[in-house]
Amino acid sequence: MTTLAVREAREVRGAREVRGARVSSVFIRALTPLTILVGALLLWTFVQSRPLDSIEQRSLNADTIVQTLVSHLVLSVVATAIVIVIGVPIGVLLARRRLRTVHDLVMPVLNLAQVLPTIGVLVLIAVATGTLGFTAALVGLVLCSIVPIVINTVTGVQQVSPAAIEAAKGLGHTEWQRIAHIELPLAAPTIFAGIRTALIMNVASTTLGAYINAGGLGTIIVAGLANNRPVVQIVGAALTAIVALSIDYAVGLGQRALSPSPD
């Protein structure tokens, strides 16, 4: 009787812990969109409550904000699409056992490349190619954001169960069939995490593209710095943060769909 009571008490405690974890998970998931909404409302209230001079009005009118936002998103998304197309195949190749020597040489370089400052890479690309604008910024963003996708692809593919691969071999699958039907689907959550990291890196780093005439929300910040208008600087920085949080939240929903949790 005592043993049964103890077991029931443990089950009740376990059920409470599960409910508490679910409530906590729902709260955390709701916190980000709530933060975005409150931030956007506070930013709008801040701008509306201040009399803007002619310089501030030119930088903060609706047409300018929409134009810079669109160019910001286009540059970020295009750069991320390119690094997916390039980075995932490279990661798959580096995960092959027969390329172990190449893997051991390349991975330390990639880990070191993660510490390179984005602004430095953008300026070097602009100087080396003699070009400014969208193309120079695109090349710089691709070089900076390809690292997490390659590393996560290698990690995800290497974590695929050898038993699953052997089963595919037993069914007569070729290597590329195993990659397409076994390895990539099983590694998808890890790869998606790398894509999420790369996308957020690009959204944040695109702001620096304004220094090489690549457009984006950074142009608002630069205009505020050049004209000594703190209001413009604050709005540009806040808009960048709101966009980054919104995209991270949206991509996070997709990542959770690929990695369903028990709750």
C-alpha positions as CSV (number, residue, x, y, z in Angstrom):
1,M,0.0,0.0,0.0
2,T,2.8,2.4,0.9
3,T,4.6,1.5,-2.4
4,L,1.4,2.3,-4.4
5,A,1.0,5.6,-2.6
6,V,4.5,6.6,-3.4
7,R,4.1,5.6,-7.1
8,E,0.9,7.6,-7.3
9,A,2.6,10.6,-5.7
10,R,5.4,10.4,-8.2
11,E,2.9,10.2,-11.1
12,V,1.0,13.3,-9.8
13,R,4.3,15.2,-9.4
14,G,5.4,14.2,-12.9
15,A,2.1,15.3,-14.4
16,R,2.4,18.7,-12.7
17,E,6.0,19.1,-14.0
18,V,4.8,18.3,-17.5
19,R,1.9,20.8,-17.2
20,G,4.3,23.4,-15.8
21,A,6.7,22.8,-18.7
22,R,3.9,23.2,-21.3
23,V,2.7,26.5,-19.7
24,S,6.3,27.8,-19.6
25,S,6.8,26.8,-23.3
26,V,3.6,28.6,-24.4
27,F,4.6,31.7,-22.4
28,I,8.1,31.8,-24.0
29,R,6.6,31.3,-27.5
30,A,4.1,34.1,-26.9
31,L,6.8,36.4,-25.4
32,T,8.6,37.2,-28.7
33,P,5.5,38.3,-30.7
34,L,4.3,40.3,-27.7
35,T,7.7,42.0,-27.4
36,I,7.7,42.8,-31.2
37,L,4.2,44.3,-30.9
38,V,5.0,46.3,-27.9
39,G,8.2,47.5,-29.4
40,A,6.5,48.6,-32.6
41,L,3.8,50.5,-30.7
42,L,6.4,52.2,-28.5
43,L,8.4,53.2,-31.6
44,W,5.3,54.6,-33.3
45,T,4.3,56.5,-30.2
46,F,7.8,57.9,-29.8
47,V,7.9,59.2,-33.4
48,Q,4.4,60.6,-33.2
49,S,5.1,62.4,-30.0
50,R,8.0,64.4,-31.3
51,P,8.0,67.4,-33.7
52,L,10.3,66.4,-36.6
53,D,12.3,68.9,-38.6
54,S,12.7,68.7,-42.4
55,I,15.8,66.4,-42.2
56,E,14.1,64.0,-39.9
57,Q,10.9,64.0,-42.0
58,R,12.9,63.1,-45.1
59,S,14.5,60.1,-43.3
60,L,11.4,58.9,-41.5
61,N,8.6,59.3,-44.1
62,A,6.7,56.2,-45.1
63,D,8.1,55.9,-48.6
64,T,11.7,56.0,-47.3
65,I,11.0,53.4,-44.6
66,V,9.2,51.0,-47.0
67,Q,11.9,51.4,-49.6
68,T,14.8,50.7,-47.2
69,L,12.9,47.8,-45.6
70,V,12.3,46.1,-48.9
71,S,15.9,46.5,-50.0
72,H,17.0,45.2,-46.6
73,L,14.9,42.1,-46.9
74,V,15.8,41.5,-50.5
75,L,19.5,41.6,-49.8
76,S,19.2,39.4,-46.7
77,V,17.0,36.8,-48.3
78,V,19.0,36.6,-51.6
79,A,22.3,36.2,-49.6
80,T,20.7,33.4,-47.5
81,A,19.3,31.6,-50.5
82,I,22.8,31.6,-52.1
83,V,24.5,30.3,-49.0
84,I,21.9,27.5,-48.8
85,V,22.5,26.5,-52.4
86,I,26.3,26.6,-51.9
87,G,26.7,25.6,-48.2
88,V,24.5,22.5,-47.9
89,P,26.3,20.6,-50.8
90,I,29.7,21.6,-49.4
91,G,28.6,20.4,-45.9
92,V,27.4,17.1,-47.4
93,L,30.7,16.5,-49.2
94,L,32.8,17.4,-46.1
95,A,30.8,14.8,-44.1
96,R,31.9,12.0,-46.5
97,R,34.3,9.6,-44.9
98,R,36.6,9.5,-47.9
99,L,37.0,13.3,-47.6
100,R,38.1,13.1,-44.0
101,T,41.4,14.7,-44.7
102,V,39.8,17.6,-46.4
103,H,37.3,17.9,-43.6
104,D,40.1,18.1,-41.0
105,L,41.7,20.9,-43.0
106,V,38.6,22.9,-43.8
107,M,36.7,22.8,-40.5
108,P,39.3,24.7,-38.4
109,V,39.4,27.4,-41.1
110,L,35.6,27.7,-41.0
111,N,35.6,27.9,-37.2
112,L,38.2,30.7,-37.4
113,A,36.2,32.5,-40.1
114,Q,33.3,32.9,-37.7
115,V,35.2,35.6,-35.8
116,L,35.8,37.8,-38.8
117,P,34.0,41.2,-38.4
118,T,31.3,41.6,-41.1
119,I,32.1,45.3,-41.6
120,G,35.7,44.4,-42.3
121,V,34.8,41.8,-44.9
122,L,32.3,44.2,-46.6
123,V,34.9,46.9,-46.9
124,L,37.6,44.5,-48.1
125,I,35.2,43.2,-50.8
126,A,34.4,46.7,-51.9
127,V,38.1,47.7,-52.1
128,A,39.2,44.5,-53.8
129,T,36.5,44.5,-56.4
130,G,36.4,48.3,-56.8
131,T,32.6,48.2,-56.6
132,L,30.0,49.4,-54.2
133,G,26.3,48.7,-53.7
134,F,24.2,45.5,-53.8
135,T,26.7,43.1,-55.4
136,A,29.6,44.0,-53.1
137,A,27.4,43.6,-50.1
138,L,25.9,40.4,-51.4
139,V,29.4,38.8,-51.8
140,G,30.4,39.9,-48.3
141,L,27.3,38.6,-46.7
142,V,27.6,35.2,-48.4
143,L,31.2,34.9,-47.3
144,C,30.2,35.7,-43.7
145,S,27.1,33.6,-43.4
146,I,28.0,30.5,-45.2
147,V,30.0,29.2,-42.2
148,P,27.1,28.1,-39.9
149,I,25.3,26.3,-42.7
150,V,28.3,24.3,-43.7
151,I,29.2,23.5,-40.1
152,N,25.6,22.5,-39.2
153,T,25.2,20.4,-42.4
154,V,28.4,18.5,-41.6
155,T,27.3,18.0,-38.0
156,G,23.8,16.9,-38.9
157,V,24.9,14.4,-41.6
158,Q,27.5,12.9,-39.3
159,Q,24.9,12.4,-36.6
160,V,22.7,10.2,-38.8
161,S,22.4,6.7,-37.4
162,P,24.8,4.3,-39.1
163,A,22.0,1.7,-38.9
164,A,19.7,3.8,-41.1
165,I,22.5,4.1,-43.7
166,E,23.2,0.4,-43.6
167,A,19.5,-0.3,-44.0
168,A,19.4,1.9,-47.1
169,K,22.5,0.1,-48.5
170,G,20.7,-3.2,-47.9
171,L,17.8,-1.9,-50.0
172,G,20.1,-1.1,-52.9
173,H,20.2,2.7,-52.6
174,T,23.0,4.5,-54.2
175,E,25.0,7.0,-52.3
176,W,23.1,10.0,-53.7
177,Q,19.8,8.2,-53.0
178,R,20.9,7.7,-49.4
179,I,21.9,11.4,-49.2
180,A,18.6,12.6,-50.6
181,H,16.2,10.1,-48.9
182,I,18.0,9.3,-45.6
183,E,20.8,11.7,-44.6
184,L,19.3,15.1,-45.5
185,P,15.8,14.4,-44.1
186,L,17.3,13.1,-40.8
187,A,19.8,16.0,-40.6
188,A,17.2,18.6,-41.6
189,P,16.6,20.0,-38.0
190,T,20.3,20.6,-37.5
191,I,20.7,22.1,-41.0
192,F,17.7,24.3,-40.5
193,A,19.2,25.6,-37.3
194,G,22.3,26.7,-39.4
195,I,20.0,28.3,-41.9
196,R,18.2,30.2,-39.2
197,T,21.5,31.4,-37.8
198,A,22.7,32.5,-41.3
199,L,19.5,34.4,-42.0
200,I,19.6,36.3,-38.7
201,M,23.2,37.1,-39.3
202,N,22.4,38.5,-42.8
203,V,19.4,40.5,-41.5
204,A,21.7,42.1,-38.8
205,S,24.7,42.5,-41.1
206,T,22.8,44.0,-44.0
207,T,22.5,47.1,-41.8
208,L,26.3,47.6,-42.3
209,G,25.8,47.5,-46.1
210,A,24.7,51.1,-45.9
211,Y,28.4,52.0,-45.5
212,I,29.1,50.7,-49.0
213,N,26.0,52.1,-50.6
214,A,24.0,48.8,-50.5
215,G,20.8,50.3,-49.1
216,G,18.8,48.7,-46.3
217,L,17.7,50.0,-43.0
218,G,21.3,51.0,-42.2
219,T,20.8,54.0,-44.5
220,I,18.4,55.4,-41.9
221,I,21.0,55.0,-39.1
222,V,23.8,56.4,-41.3
223,A,21.6,59.4,-42.2
224,G,20.9,60.0,-38.5
225,L,24.7,59.8,-37.7
226,A,25.6,62.1,-40.6
227,N,23.1,64.7,-39.7
228,N,23.3,64.4,-35.9
229,R,19.7,63.3,-35.5
230,P,19.4,60.9,-32.6
231,V,15.7,60.4,-33.3
232,V,16.5,59.0,-36.8
233,Q,19.3,56.8,-35.4
234,I,16.9,55.4,-32.8
235,V,14.2,54.6,-35.3
236,G,16.6,53.0,-37.7
237,A,18.1,50.8,-35.0
238,A,14.7,49.9,-33.5
239,L,13.3,49.0,-37.0
240,T,16.3,46.7,-37.6
241,A,15.8,45.0,-34.2
242,I,12.0,44.5,-34.9
243,V,12.7,43.0,-38.3
244,A,15.4,40.7,-36.9
245,L,13.1,39.5,-34.1
246,S,10.2,39.0,-36.4
247,I,12.2,36.9,-38.9
248,D,13.8,34.9,-36.1
249,Y,10.4,34.1,-34.7
250,A,8.9,33.1,-38.0
251,V,11.9,30.9,-38.9
252,G,11.8,29.4,-35.4
253,L,8.2,28.3,-36.0
254,G,9.4,26.4,-39.1
255,Q,12.3,24.9,-37.1
256,R,10.0,23.6,-34.4
257,A,7.8,22.1,-37.2
258,L,10.8,20.1,-38.4
259,S,11.7,19.2,-34.8
260,P,8.4,18.4,-33.1
261,S,8.7,18.3,-29.3
262,P,6.6,16.2,-27.0
263,D,4.6,19.3,-25.9
